[in-house]
Amino acid sequence: MPREIRIDRDLCMGSGQCTIYAPDTFDQDDEAIAVVVDPDGNTEAELMSAATGCPTQAISVVHG
């Protein structure tokens, strides 16, 4: 099932938790805001851990 990973740039505080939980999917830009580098880089479980581990809940995973 296709999925879309969304990051609310206004909510992201740059904690980097997503890069710990799903390092092959997320990175941080020059402003330390989360970016998706490979939506298929990590497992579904790792993506959900990244989303729930985000302190500001800036990450959502939408299944299409």
Secondary structure, DSSP 8 states (H G I E B T S, - for coil): --EEEEE-TTT-----HHHHH-TTTEEE-TTS-EEES-TTSS-HHHHHHHHHH-TT--EEEEE-
